[in-house]
């Protein structure tokens, strides 16, 4: 599709000439009015409010102004934005209507008091521009800025450790720039010499010993250690059994998912999302479609909404069962993993009946679902839900009061609430610090406001608290699945706006307009209006968000995936310093990460 150096522009492609409505503007929180007044008083014309922003309030500021602006928003704004959600960039040089800047830095912030997002854009000019680091205000910006440097070649003045994070040090170029090849056929052949050039960096270069000989040693944990749950390499500086320092060498599972998203049309990318957090199945589909459907102004019908919720919660249960079984195994309990995987297979039998797939069904579509629920679906769901609560109780009895389990997890990997917010934690790991923040409740999406469930929380912020939260989430997800199955509405399973959605099959068989839309949407893909949207969902491991930028074409101009595992892995250093090597395995297991989610 297209050339290797720019977004697809096939001969005869008329997608950008198609008339479409502008991106619909969502209603912003009332607190935005007070925020604008405060910004005007504090910064005057140095910070510009974007009146055209459609998905969230958006500000524009110069790079030098950024640290002061972020500090004001975090500490002094009328309604504070306490968490930095994400940092990324956009290469503007291949736009249809190119702006003055060459690159744009994009910061997304979260407001917990008046739930909502805020975007800050920083325009940059030049081939390899430099911005001011935000790490002094938001420590979580460390890895995000390293990723922007790695993928775009943008420097950050004042960053404490600016180096590549996903790509090897010897990698030529920066992959998410528009002038970097997308396909392997446009690059040099991968040979034995290439492999030797890409050898991992020695551990003592990542964590130098320094001048003093204090008896410490460097230990590599992974990338082939079962305790790392995938190809993760941790470099440990050890004093005996005690961890003095730690760094993570990630990227072994990097597959260029965001670059692929700029090559496939909007519908074609859906199957790729399943491979991000590969244990959460259709929850990945929903995260992507939440942003895309918001940008399109598309509302799926009620039957599709309830079906999506039911399947997402079944996958949340499946994810937590894998986590619970493997976490228990990490700390020495052998039996729970067999109980967990038996129940997980029953869930996959339901998924297979409904979708035809098991782990990666790729079953959600823009505007709804590809097919209606099959005959016999409810009986199969009821057969699982009728006694699964007893299985949860069995797991509870096996682990919760076990003396070895308690000793291995209580007081281990402790994170305070302030630290969790400062370092971008979300999902069960954040709620284990006593904070009742769940996007299904705080910023409802996909009909979750229609369901009755409790937000699971615990106190202590340690590995045991994280276990308690996920154990309770098994019960609450089961509760939601029962409601969705019991109250499943009748009617359509696909939106009737066929400019963007695949028509229901019977419609394509009976009228030519539906057939034409089906042909166009399958072949070249739907064409959203020019615009951008960021939304996140409460996925199994935390908040998973997609930032989509449309240039009015049939594929994303920029597709950014904000995964929970990336932020959580950055915290492992703080959680494990001063602890024992054996405790590190417990900490890694307790945060629930997946390498495909971490590396994308």
LUMNU-945915 format. One record per residue (C-alpha): y, x, z; residue number from 0; chain. Coordinates in Angstrom, 2 decimals. Example, Ala and Ser with C-alpha at 12.3 -4.5 7.8 and 13.67 -1.06 7.14 Angstrom:
// LUMNU-945915
py;px;pz;k;c
-4.50;12.30;7.80;0;A
-1.06;13.67;7.14;1;A
//
This chain:
// LUMNU-945915
py;px;pz;k;c
0.00;0.00;0.00;0;A
3.32;1.43;-1.04;1;A
4.05;5.13;-0.74;2;A
3.11;7.48;2.05;3;A
6.70;8.11;3.11;4;A
8.29;4.71;3.55;5;A
7.57;1.11;4.30;6;A
5.62;-0.69;1.55;7;A
7.72;-1.63;-1.46;8;A
5.23;-2.63;-4.13;9;A
6.25;-3.22;-7.72;10;A
7.23;-6.85;-8.10;11;A
7.37;-7.46;-4.35;12;A
9.94;-10.20;-3.80;13;A
9.44;-10.69;-0.09;14;A
12.96;-9.61;0.86;15;A
14.46;-11.98;-1.71;16;A
12.84;-15.04;-0.15;17;A
15.26;-17.32;1.65;18;A
14.47;-17.89;5.30;19;A
16.26;-19.07;8.38;20;A
17.79;-16.40;10.62;21;A
15.88;-15.43;13.75;22;A
16.24;-18.28;16.26;23;A
18.22;-17.36;19.36;24;A
16.61;-18.01;22.72;25;A
18.60;-19.19;25.72;26;A
19.69;-16.34;27.99;27;A
19.89;-16.53;31.78;28;A
23.12;-17.80;33.31;29;A
23.54;-14.47;35.11;30;A
24.35;-12.83;31.74;31;A
27.90;-14.25;31.95;32;A
28.57;-12.44;35.24;33;A
26.91;-9.31;33.90;34;A
29.22;-9.22;30.88;35;A
32.27;-9.57;33.10;36;A
31.10;-6.75;35.36;37;A
30.37;-4.49;32.38;38;A
33.80;-5.17;30.91;39;A
35.51;-4.30;34.19;40;A
33.46;-1.14;34.69;41;A
33.14;0.28;31.16;42;A
35.66;-1.57;28.98;43;A
35.07;-0.87;25.29;44;A
32.61;1.96;26.01;45;A
29.76;-0.55;26.26;46;A
29.52;-3.15;23.49;47;A
27.74;-6.48;23.91;48;A
25.80;-7.49;20.78;49;A
26.74;-11.08;19.99;50;A
24.02;-11.29;17.31;51;A
21.11;-10.44;19.62;52;A
18.58;-13.25;19.49;53;A
15.73;-12.40;21.87;54;A
17.55;-10.91;24.88;55;A
21.00;-9.66;25.94;56;A
21.65;-6.38;24.11;57;A
24.15;-3.63;24.82;58;A
25.21;-0.62;22.78;59;A
26.48;2.60;24.33;60;A
26.92;6.24;23.44;61;A
24.36;8.72;24.70;62;A
26.78;10.37;27.13;63;A
27.51;7.00;28.72;64;A
23.84;6.12;29.22;65;A
23.08;7.59;32.68;66;A
26.12;5.93;34.26;67;A
25.31;2.62;32.55;68;A
21.68;2.72;33.68;69;A
22.70;3.58;37.24;70;A
25.16;0.67;37.30;71;A
22.55;-1.78;35.98;72;A
19.97;-0.55;38.47;73;A
22.13;-0.45;41.61;74;A
25.47;-2.22;41.24;75;A
25.15;-4.99;38.65;76;A
25.60;-8.59;39.90;77;A
21.90;-9.11;39.17;78;A
20.11;-5.75;39.18;79;A
17.67;-4.43;36.58;80;A
15.43;-2.37;38.82;81;A
12.65;-1.38;36.43;82;A
12.81;0.58;33.19;83;A
10.25;-1.20;31.05;84;A
10.14;1.12;28.07;85;A
11.96;3.74;26.01;86;A
11.40;4.11;22.29;87;A
13.24;4.87;19.07;88;A
13.71;3.53;15.55;89;A
14.15;5.70;12.46;90;A
16.91;3.83;10.61;91;A
16.92;5.92;7.43;92;A
14.69;3.63;5.32;93;A
16.42;0.34;6.12;94;A
17.31;-1.95;3.23;95;A
20.83;-2.02;4.63;96;A
21.09;1.34;6.31;97;A
23.37;1.51;9.37;98;A
25.66;4.44;10.08;99;A
23.27;6.12;12.53;100;A
20.06;7.91;11.57;101;A
18.13;6.95;14.70;102;A
18.47;4.40;17.48;103;A
17.17;4.90;21.02;104;A
16.03;1.61;22.56;105;A
15.75;1.00;26.32;106;A
14.25;-2.19;27.80;107;A
14.95;-3.09;31.43;108;A
13.57;-5.84;33.68;109;A
15.38;-8.03;36.19;110;A
13.17;-9.25;39.05;111;A
15.80;-11.36;40.83;112;A
16.70;-13.47;37.80;113;A
13.63;-12.85;35.63;114;A
14.56;-11.54;32.22;115;A
15.01;-8.50;30.00;116;A
17.95;-6.39;28.87;117;A
18.09;-4.05;25.89;118;A
20.29;-0.98;25.52;119;A
20.71;0.71;22.14;120;A
21.97;4.25;21.73;121;A
22.86;5.24;18.13;122;A
22.15;8.87;17.18;123;A
23.13;10.84;14.08;124;A
21.61;13.95;12.54;125;A
18.24;15.23;11.47;126;A
17.12;16.19;14.99;127;A
19.59;14.54;17.37;128;A
19.78;14.97;21.13;129;A
20.45;12.40;23.84;130;A
20.96;12.60;27.59;131;A
17.83;12.14;29.69;132;A
17.50;9.07;31.91;133;A
15.03;10.71;34.31;134;A
17.64;11.21;37.04;135;A
18.10;7.42;37.21;136;A
14.61;6.20;36.30;137;A
11.85;8.78;36.93;138;A
9.47;6.72;34.77;139;A
11.51;7.78;31.73;140;A
9.78;11.19;31.91;141;A
6.73;10.37;29.78;142;A
8.59;7.85;27.60;143;A
11.15;10.47;26.59;144;A
8.41;13.01;25.95;145;A
6.77;10.48;23.62;146;A
10.03;9.87;21.76;147;A
10.44;13.63;21.38;148;A
6.84;13.97;20.18;149;A
6.97;11.09;17.70;150;A
10.58;11.31;16.43;151;A
11.83;14.82;17.20;152;A
14.69;13.50;19.36;153;A
15.62;15.86;22.20;154;A
16.70;14.88;25.72;155;A
19.20;17.06;27.50;156;A
18.36;17.45;31.18;157;A
14.70;16.42;30.87;158;A
12.59;18.35;33.40;159;A
9.62;19.07;31.09;160;A
10.30;18.18;27.46;161;A
7.18;18.89;25.39;162;A
4.71;16.99;23.26;163;A
2.54;14.44;25.02;164;A
0.20;12.79;22.49;165;A
0.07;15.24;19.58;166;A
-1.12;18.88;19.76;167;A
1.59;21.49;20.20;168;A
0.83;22.89;16.74;169;A
1.13;19.52;14.95;170;A
3.58;19.75;12.01;171;A
6.32;17.14;12.06;172;A
6.85;13.99;14.07;173;A
4.53;11.11;13.11;174;A
6.76;8.05;13.58;175;A
9.59;9.34;11.41;176;A
9.71;7.59;8.06;177;A
9.34;10.89;6.20;178;A
6.01;11.69;7.89;179;A
2.86;10.81;5.87;180;A
0.93;7.75;6.94;181;A
-2.36;8.53;5.23;182;A
-4.71;11.46;5.61;183;A
-4.91;11.77;1.82;184;A
-1.29;12.90;1.86;185;A
-2.04;15.73;4.30;186;A
-3.92;18.99;4.11;187;A
-7.73;18.75;4.45;188;A
-9.11;18.91;7.98;189;A
-11.16;22.11;8.11;190;A
-12.81;24.31;10.69;191;A
-9.64;26.38;10.75;192;A
-7.62;23.23;11.43;193;A
-9.89;22.40;14.35;194;A
-9.48;25.87;15.83;195;A
-5.69;25.63;15.46;196;A
-5.72;22.37;17.41;197;A
-7.62;23.79;20.38;198;A
-6.39;22.38;23.72;199;A
-3.90;24.43;25.68;200;A
-5.29;26.48;28.54;201;A
-4.88;24.89;31.94;202;A
-2.90;27.77;33.47;203;A
-0.28;27.33;30.73;204;A
0.18;23.69;31.66;205;A
0.22;24.40;35.41;206;A
1.29;28.05;35.77;207;A
0.20;29.94;38.88;208;A
3.61;31.55;39.34;209;A
4.15;35.00;40.80;210;A
2.56;34.49;44.20;211;A
-1.20;34.75;44.61;212;A
-1.80;32.01;47.17;213;A
-5.52;31.59;46.56;214;A
-5.14;28.50;44.37;215;A
-7.24;27.87;41.30;216;A
-6.94;25.76;38.14;217;A
-9.64;23.15;37.56;218;A
-10.08;21.04;34.42;219;A
-11.33;17.52;35.10;220;A
-12.36;16.01;31.77;221;A
-12.05;15.22;28.95;222;A
-15.83;14.78;29.31;223;A
-16.08;13.81;32.96;224;A
-17.50;10.33;33.75;225;A
-14.88;9.84;36.46;226;A
-12.08;9.88;33.90;227;A
-13.51;6.82;32.10;228;A
-12.89;8.27;28.65;229;A
-11.44;11.32;26.96;230;A
-8.80;12.07;29.59;231;A
-8.14;15.65;30.68;232;A
-6.57;16.30;34.07;233;A
-5.49;19.81;35.04;234;A
-5.64;20.33;38.79;235;A
-4.11;23.09;40.85;236;A
-6.40;23.32;43.85;237;A
-6.21;24.87;47.31;238;A
-9.86;24.60;48.23;239;A
-10.64;20.88;48.00;240;A
-6.99;19.87;48.29;241;A
-4.94;18.96;45.19;242;A
-1.66;20.89;45.22;243;A
-0.50;19.72;41.81;244;A
-1.78;17.79;38.82;245;A
-0.89;17.24;35.18;246;A
-2.45;15.06;32.51;247;A
-3.30;16.21;28.99;248;A
-3.51;12.95;27.05;249;A
-3.69;12.01;23.39;250;A
-7.39;12.67;22.68;251;A
-7.79;8.95;21.87;252;A
-4.54;8.63;19.89;253;A
-5.15;6.79;16.60;254;A
-1.62;6.16;15.37;255;A
-1.70;2.44;16.14;256;A
2.08;2.05;15.88;257;A
2.20;3.87;12.54;258;A
-0.60;1.63;11.25;259;A
1.46;-1.39;12.32;260;A
4.14;-0.34;9.81;261;A
1.57;-0.26;6.99;262;A
-0.27;-3.57;7.46;263;A
1.35;-6.94;6.96;264;A
2.06;-9.07;10.00;265;A
-1.27;-10.92;9.96;266;A
-3.38;-7.92;8.99;267;A
-2.40;-6.07;12.17;268;A
-4.02;-8.62;14.51;269;A
-7.51;-6.99;14.45;270;A
-5.95;-3.63;15.35;271;A
-4.56;-5.08;18.59;272;A
-8.07;-5.70;19.98;273;A
-8.60;-1.95;19.93;274;A
-5.66;-1.18;22.24;275;A
-7.09;-2.40;25.55;276;A
-10.57;-2.83;24.16;277;A
-11.87;-4.46;27.36;278;A
-9.35;-7.32;27.21;279;A
-10.13;-8.74;23.77;280;A
-7.87;-11.58;22.71;281;A
-5.33;-10.80;25.42;282;A
-4.17;-8.07;23.03;283;A
-3.80;-10.65;20.25;284;A
-1.65;-12.83;22.50;285;A
0.64;-9.95;23.51;286;A
1.38;-9.21;19.85;287;A
1.73;-12.86;18.85;288;A
3.99;-13.68;21.79;289;A
6.64;-11.35;20.36;290;A
6.02;-12.32;16.75;291;A
6.02;-16.08;17.32;292;A
9.18;-15.79;19.42;293;A
10.86;-13.96;16.54;294;A
9.64;-16.63;14.10;295;A
10.52;-19.56;16.36;296;A
6.94;-20.78;15.92;297;A
5.33;-23.06;18.50;298;A
1.51;-23.35;18.39;299;A
0.05;-26.84;19.01;300;A
-1.19;-27.76;22.48;301;A
-4.88;-27.43;21.65;302;A
-4.34;-23.88;20.43;303;A
-2.27;-23.06;23.53;304;A
-4.97;-24.28;25.94;305;A
-7.71;-22.53;23.97;306;A
-5.76;-19.27;24.03;307;A
-5.30;-19.50;27.81;308;A
-8.97;-20.29;28.38;309;A
-10.15;-17.33;26.29;310;A
-7.57;-14.96;27.77;311;A
-8.67;-15.79;31.30;312;A
-12.34;-15.38;30.37;313;A
-11.45;-11.92;29.08;314;A
-9.49;-11.20;32.28;315;A
-12.65;-12.00;34.23;316;A
-14.72;-9.82;31.86;317;A
-12.27;-6.94;32.27;318;A
-12.22;-7.20;36.04;319;A
-16.02;-7.31;36.15;320;A
-16.23;-4.04;34.23;321;A
-13.57;-2.58;36.51;322;A
-15.25;-3.79;39.71;323;A
-18.69;-2.52;38.74;324;A
-17.48;0.92;37.64;325;A
-15.03;1.29;40.53;326;A
-17.78;0.51;43.04;327;A
-19.97;3.06;41.27;328;A
-17.18;5.66;41.48;329;A
-17.18;5.37;45.27;330;A
-20.96;5.35;45.63;331;A
-22.12;1.72;45.34;332;A
-24.81;1.29;42.67;333;A
-25.76;-2.39;42.90;334;A
-22.47;-4.19;41.96;335;A
-22.41;-2.85;38.40;336;A
-25.61;-4.73;37.54;337;A
-24.28;-7.98;39.00;338;A
-20.99;-7.55;37.14;339;A
-22.48;-6.78;33.74;340;A
-24.90;-9.70;33.96;341;A
-21.99;-12.11;34.45;342;A
-19.99;-10.36;31.73;343;A
-22.78;-10.98;29.21;344;A
-22.59;-14.71;29.96;345;A
-18.85;-14.61;29.17;346;A
-19.54;-12.79;25.90;347;A
-22.05;-15.50;24.98;348;A
-19.21;-18.03;25.27;349;A
-16.86;-15.79;23.28;350;A
-19.48;-15.36;20.57;351;A
-20.08;-19.11;20.32;352;A
-16.36;-19.80;19.92;353;A
-15.21;-16.84;17.82;354;A
-18.27;-15.18;16.30;355;A
-17.36;-11.87;18.01;356;A
-17.91;-10.50;21.47;357;A
-15.70;-7.60;22.58;358;A
-13.23;-7.63;19.65;359;A
-13.06;-11.17;18.28;360;A
-9.55;-10.85;16.73;361;A
-9.48;-14.62;16.84;362;A
-5.85;-15.59;17.39;363;A
-3.61;-16.21;14.40;364;A
0.12;-16.57;13.84;365;A
0.81;-20.16;14.89;366;A
-2.56;-20.96;16.42;367;A
-6.26;-20.38;15.75;368;A
-8.38;-19.93;12.59;369;A
-10.80;-22.74;13.49;370;A
-11.29;-25.52;15.98;371;A
-13.56;-25.07;18.97;372;A
-17.23;-25.45;17.96;373;A
-19.55;-28.19;19.07;374;A
-21.06;-27.48;22.47;375;A
-18.28;-25.16;23.68;376;A
-17.50;-27.15;26.82;377;A
-21.10;-27.33;27.99;378;A
-21.37;-23.55;27.67;379;A
-18.11;-22.98;29.58;380;A
-19.11;-25.44;32.31;381;A
-22.50;-23.75;32.69;382;A
-20.72;-20.48;33.45;383;A
-17.94;-21.79;35.69;384;A
-20.13;-24.06;37.81;385;A
-21.55;-21.19;39.88;386;A
-19.54;-18.07;39.04;387;A
-17.60;-18.48;42.29;388;A
-20.85;-17.72;44.10;389;A
-21.15;-14.46;42.16;390;A
-17.64;-13.52;43.29;391;A
-18.66;-14.21;46.90;392;A
-21.72;-11.97;46.46;393;A
-19.56;-9.12;45.20;394;A
-17.16;-9.72;48.07;395;A
-19.97;-9.42;50.64;396;A
-21.36;-6.29;48.99;397;A
-18.12;-4.34;49.11;398;A
-15.23;-5.67;51.19;399;A
-16.64;-4.92;54.64;400;A
-18.80;-1.98;53.63;401;A
-17.91;0.94;55.91;402;A
-18.28;3.60;53.22;403;A
-16.29;1.55;50.72;404;A
-13.50;0.97;53.24;405;A
-13.30;4.64;54.25;406;A
-13.18;5.75;50.61;407;A
-10.44;3.27;49.60;408;A
-8.20;2.44;52.59;409;A
-5.18;4.72;52.86;410;A
-6.10;6.39;49.59;411;A
-3.57;6.59;46.74;412;A
-0.86;4.80;48.71;413;A
2.17;3.59;46.73;414;A
5.19;1.92;48.33;415;A
6.85;-1.04;46.62;416;A
9.96;1.00;45.82;417;A
7.82;3.74;44.26;418;A
5.86;1.21;42.24;419;A
9.03;-0.28;40.77;420;A
10.62;3.13;40.26;421;A
7.61;4.36;38.27;422;A
7.07;1.24;36.17;423;A
3.97;-0.23;37.78;424;A
2.95;-3.74;36.80;425;A
0.07;-6.18;37.09;426;A
-2.47;-5.92;39.95;427;A
-1.24;-2.42;40.89;428;A
2.28;-3.76;41.53;429;A
1.04;-6.87;43.33;430;A
-1.08;-4.65;45.61;431;A
2.25;-3.48;47.08;432;A
2.97;-7.01;48.31;433;A
5.22;-8.05;45.41;434;A
4.45;-11.48;43.92;435;A
5.41;-10.69;40.33;436;A
3.21;-12.14;37.59;437;A
4.63;-12.91;34.14;438;A
2.46;-16.03;33.95;439;A
4.55;-17.38;36.84;440;A
7.81;-15.39;36.73;441;A
8.43;-15.61;32.95;442;A
5.90;-18.23;31.78;443;A
4.52;-18.03;28.24;444;A
1.73;-19.69;26.26;445;A
1.67;-22.79;28.45;446;A
0.83;-21.02;31.74;447;A
3.46;-23.14;33.49;448;A
1.10;-26.11;33.03;449;A
-1.69;-24.55;35.11;450;A
-2.17;-24.55;38.86;451;A
-3.05;-21.11;40.24;452;A
-1.91;-18.65;42.91;453;A
-0.50;-15.18;42.30;454;A
-2.87;-12.73;43.99;455;A
-1.14;-10.16;46.22;456;A
-2.12;-7.71;48.94;457;A
-0.31;-5.31;51.26;458;A
-0.73;-1.59;51.71;459;A
-0.42;-0.35;48.14;460;A
-3.65;1.66;48.43;461;A
-6.92;1.63;46.50;462;A
-8.36;-1.05;48.80;463;A
-5.36;-3.33;48.23;464;A
-5.75;-2.93;44.48;465;A
-9.39;-3.96;44.86;466;A
-8.44;-7.05;46.89;467;A
-5.93;-8.20;44.26;468;A
-8.43;-8.00;41.42;469;A
-11.13;-9.69;43.47;470;A
-8.80;-12.62;44.12;471;A
-7.76;-12.68;40.46;472;A
-11.39;-13.36;39.56;473;A
-11.15;-16.56;41.58;474;A
-7.76;-17.56;40.17;475;A
-8.80;-16.90;36.55;476;A
-11.92;-18.99;37.09;477;A
-9.65;-21.75;38.38;478;A
-7.52;-21.58;35.22;479;A
-10.57;-21.61;32.92;480;A
-11.86;-24.75;34.63;481;A
-8.50;-26.49;34.18;482;A
-8.20;-25.48;30.53;483;A
-11.70;-26.73;29.72;484;A
-11.23;-29.97;31.66;485;A
-7.77;-30.79;30.26;486;A
-8.24;-29.48;26.70;487;A
-6.01;-31.68;24.47;488;A
-7.13;-33.04;21.14;489;A
-5.31;-32.51;17.85;490;A
-4.38;-29.64;15.58;491;A
-5.27;-26.03;16.29;492;A
-2.77;-24.50;13.87;493;A
1.00;-25.00;13.55;494;A
2.08;-26.91;10.45;495;A
4.85;-24.45;9.51;496;A
2.92;-22.85;6.68;497;A
5.67;-20.42;5.77;498;A
4.19;-18.18;8.47;499;A
0.86;-19.72;9.52;500;A
-2.46;-19.89;7.68;501;A
-3.01;-23.54;6.72;502;A
-5.92;-25.39;8.27;503;A
-8.80;-25.30;5.82;504;A
-8.89;-29.02;5.07;505;A
-5.16;-28.92;4.22;506;A
-5.73;-26.20;1.64;507;A
-8.50;-28.24;0.08;508;A
-6.36;-31.36;-0.32;509;A
-2.82;-30.31;-1.30;510;A
-1.51;-27.56;-3.52;511;A
1.43;-26.60;-1.27;512;A
-0.92;-25.61;1.55;513;A
-3.10;-23.69;-0.87;514;A
-0.09;-21.75;-2.20;515;A
1.03;-20.84;1.32;516;A
-2.51;-19.73;2.16;517;A
-2.60;-17.46;-0.89;518;A
0.78;-15.89;-0.14;519;A
0.17;-15.40;3.59;520;A
-3.24;-13.83;3.05;521;A
-2.27;-11.56;0.16;522;A
1.24;-10.28;0.85;523;A
1.71;-11.67;4.35;524;A
4.39;-13.83;5.96;525;A
8.01;-12.64;5.88;526;A
9.95;-13.05;9.14;527;A
13.74;-12.90;9.11;528;A
15.45;-9.60;9.76;529;A
15.65;-9.10;13.50;530;A
13.83;-7.76;16.53;531;A
11.95;-9.07;19.54;532;A
10.35;-7.68;22.68;533;A
8.07;-9.76;24.85;534;A
5.29;-8.88;27.28;535;A
2.27;-10.73;28.62;536;A
0.37;-10.42;31.89;537;A
-2.67;-8.62;30.56;538;A
-5.68;-7.59;32.64;539;A
-4.31;-4.15;33.52;540;A
-0.63;-5.06;33.77;541;A
2.21;-5.96;31.47;542;A
1.48;-5.34;27.79;543;A
4.51;-5.71;25.51;544;A
5.23;-5.46;21.79;545;A
8.62;-4.52;20.38;546;A
8.76;-5.73;16.78;547;A
11.54;-4.84;14.34;548;A
11.68;-6.75;11.06;549;A
13.61;-5.65;8.00;550;A
12.83;-9.00;6.33;551;A
9.68;-7.54;4.79;552;A
6.02;-8.52;4.98;553;A
5.25;-5.75;7.50;554;A
6.95;-4.43;10.61;555;A
9.73;-1.90;10.06;556;A
8.99;-0.63;13.58;557;A
6.15;-1.70;15.85;558;A
6.13;-0.44;19.42;559;A
3.32;-1.06;21.92;560;A
4.24;-0.81;25.60;561;A
0.95;-0.52;27.52;562;A
0.43;-0.64;31.30;563;A
-2.00;2.30;31.33;564;A
0.72;4.70;30.11;565;A
3.04;3.98;33.04;566;A
0.21;3.90;35.58;567;A
-1.30;7.22;34.51;568;A
2.08;8.87;34.99;569;A
1.88;7.92;38.69;570;A
-1.46;9.63;39.35;571;A
0.32;12.89;40.15;572;A
2.36;11.30;42.97;573;A
-0.64;9.33;44.23;574;A
-3.02;12.28;44.47;575;A
-0.92;15.29;45.59;576;A
-2.08;16.47;48.99;577;A
-5.34;14.53;48.73;578;A
-8.89;15.68;48.13;579;A
-10.66;16.01;44.80;580;A
-13.10;13.25;45.75;581;A
-10.15;10.94;46.47;582;A
-8.78;11.51;42.96;583;A
-11.85;9.84;41.45;584;A
-11.21;6.80;43.66;585;A
-7.53;6.70;42.68;586;A
-8.33;6.90;38.97;587;A
-10.81;4.07;39.30;588;A
-8.47;1.91;41.35;589;A
-5.60;1.79;38.83;590;A
-7.84;0.41;36.02;591;A
-6.85;2.19;32.83;592;A
-8.39;2.46;29.38;593;A
-7.85;5.51;27.17;594;A
-7.23;3.47;24.03;595;A
-4.54;1.60;25.97;596;A
-3.07;4.88;27.23;597;A
-3.08;6.81;23.94;598;A
-2.85;4.02;21.37;599;A
//
